[in-house]
Amino acid sequence: MAISDLKLPQGVTPHEYRTPVLLAEGLANDVAEQLRTAISARGEATLVVSGGRSPVAFFQNLAKQGLDWSKVTITLADERWVPVEHADSNAGLLKKHLLQGPAAKARFLSLYSAAVNLDGAAEQADRLLAELPAIDVLVLGMGDDGHTASLFPNSPNLAEALKPDGTRRCWPMLAPSVPHQRLTMSRALLASARYTVLSIAGDSKLHTLSEALAGDDVAGMPIRAFLQPTLEIYWCP
């Protein structure tokens, strides 16, 4: 199966690459171009990315792109509620692989705070995100269960976090199969991005995407909330 075999909604653009290396390079080039366009138009740009191990090569390629990083704000679509020094911290991942060299001049907003509990951390992150400029580029991933960001099926708060017109920016979340508590941007905030990318690799993710396209239960597979016209899907085997 290839992404061209899927019945994508009208307006959704697929980008197919032969290898993960080529995908990382192509995605970095395209994201950088979008950021340059935003800087040219408004004097600043905002990038929201997803964590995990999959985007490391993309981060490394993006860090090498020539643009005025001092005019870029970067934050995360979601975060594990662990200190930056923890091996599973998405902020730590960004600091190691993206916020290096010239890209270190970017302004980084971390969702993590050492609050008393997860609810308190989410409230602090919600206030922080009130300072976030309009999102120019959003790069999402997707799990085999159809989650994106940390919008997990069957997680407490999911229904509230998935409201298209919700006013809260950040929600506490629980991932059903992994130990760490999570913080995630709301659907409403994520959907406000001007340019949204879904980056996936492998046949299993393609099958998950096919399943998501075949139904409309957003709570069952939260990625469905973002399978809208203007979405750019980057895939490689």
N, C-alpha and C positions, 0 to 999 in steps of 0.2 A: 504494500500500500504506500502511496505517496500523498502528499497534502493536496495535490491537484485532483485526487480521486474523491475528495470530500465535497459535499454540497454546502459551500460556505454562503452565508448571507450576502446579499448584494451589497457591494461597497467594501467588504472585507478583502484585504489584499494579501495573498500568500507570497512568501519569499522562501524558496527552497534552495538549500546548499548541500553540497556533496559530503562535507565533513564538518565536525564541530569547530575546527580551526577557521575554516572559511566563513562559517556563520558568525563567529565572534568578531572577525575582522569586518564583515559586511555590516553587522549591527552597530559596531562602534563607529564606523564611517557615517552611517545614516543618522545615528543619534547626535553625533557631533555636528552634523550639518543642520539639524533641527535647532540645536542650541545656538549655533552661530546666527541663524535666522532670527531667533528670539532676541539675541543681544543686539543685532542690527536694528530691530524694530523698536525695542523698549529699553535697551541699555542694560538688560539683565536677563537671566534665564534660570529656570528651576527644573531640576531633574529629580525624579523619584524612582528608586530602583528596588528590586527585591533581593533578598539575601540567599543563603544556601550556597552549596558548592558549585552548582551549575554555572552561575554567571562569572566565575573567576576569570576565565580567559577573556570574556567581554570587558570586564573591568580593566584588565591589564592593557588591552588594546585601546580602550577609551582614554586611559591616562596618557597615552602617547599622542593623542590628537592635538593639533595646533589650534587652540582657541584661548580667549582671555578668561582663564579660570577664575580670576578674581571677581568676575561678574556672574559667577554661577553659584547657585544655592543647591545643595544636594541633601536629600534625606531618604529615609527608607519607608517602603510601603508597610513593612511590618518588622517586628523585632522580638527576639527571645528576651525574657526578663532576666537577664544575666549581666554581670559587669562586663565592660568592654574588654577586660583582660581574659575573659572566659573563652575557651576554644570555640564555643557555639555562638558567640556574639556576632550579629550581622554588622554592627558598627566596627568591631575589630577587624572583620573581613574587609570592609571598605578601606579602613586605615592602612591595611597591609597591601591591598592590591589596586586600589583606585586613587586614594588621596596621597599620591607619591609624586615627586618631581614637581613640575609646574602645576599639576592638578591639586597639589597640597594647598594652593592658594584659594581653592573653593571654600565657601562657607558651608559647614556641615552642621545640620540640626539632628541631634541624637534623640531618639524616642525613649531611651533608657534613662531612668533615674532611680536612685537608691531609696525609694519610698518604703513606707512601713509594709505595704502590701500591694498586690497587683492592681487593685482598684485605684489606690492612690497614685500609682505610677501612670495609669491610664489617664487620670484626671490631669496630672502634670503635663503629660504629652499632649493632651487635648488643648491645654492653654498654650503650649509652645507652638502648636501647629496653627494657632490663630495668627502667628507672625509669618506664616509661609506665604510667599508670593504665589500668584497663579501658576499652576503646574503646566509647564511647557511639554515635558516628555515624561511618560510613565512607562517603565519596563516591568512587566509582570511575568511570573512563571506560573506553573500549574502542577499540582500533585496528581498522582494516579487516582486519587479519590475525587478529583474535580475541585479541590480547594485552590484558591489563589490568595496572595498576600497571606494573612493568617485567618482568613474567613473559612473555617473548617465546618463541614457538615456535622450537625448534631452538637455543636459547641454552644454552651450557654451564651446568651447575648447575640447569637447569630441573627435572629429575626430583626432585632433593633439595628444591628450593624448593616444589614442589607437593605434598609429602607432607602428608596431612591431619593427621598426628600428629607432625609435625616439631617439634623443640624450639628450633631456631635461628630467630631473629627476622628477621635481615637477611642477604641474599645478594648477592654481586657478580653482575652480569648484563651481557650484551652484546646490544645491539639490532642485528639483522642488517643493517638498511638505513640506519642513521644513525650518525654518527661517535662519539658520546660513550658512554663506559662508564657503567654504571648501578648504582645500589643499589636494592634492592627489599625491601619487607616480604615475609615468607613467606606462603604460603597459610594456614597454621595461625594466624598472628597476625591476618591480615586477616579470617579467618572467625570470629574471636572477637568481632567487633563486634556490639553489641546491635541496631543499626539500620543496614542497608546499602542504599545507593542506587547505581544505575547510571544515569548521566546521559549521553545520547547525542542527536545531532541529525543529520538528513538521511536520505535514502533509502538511501545506501550503508551507513550504520551499521545501519539496519533490516534490510537484506539480510544483513549479517554476523551479526546477532543471530538471524535466521531460520536461517541455516546452523549456527550454534552449537547451537540448539535441536534440530536434526535429527540430531545425533550425540552421542557420549559420550566421544570421545577428548580427554581434558583437556589432554594435552601438545600436541595439534594446535591447539587453540583454548583457551588457559587461562581465558578468561572462563567456560567451562563449569563451572569449579569453584565459581562463585558464583551460578549460576542455580538457586537453591534457594528453597523456600518462605520467605516473609517478605521476599524481595527487593522493593525498590521501584524500578521503572524509570520514569525521566522522559525523555520524548522529544518532539521537535518536528520538523517538516519542515525 
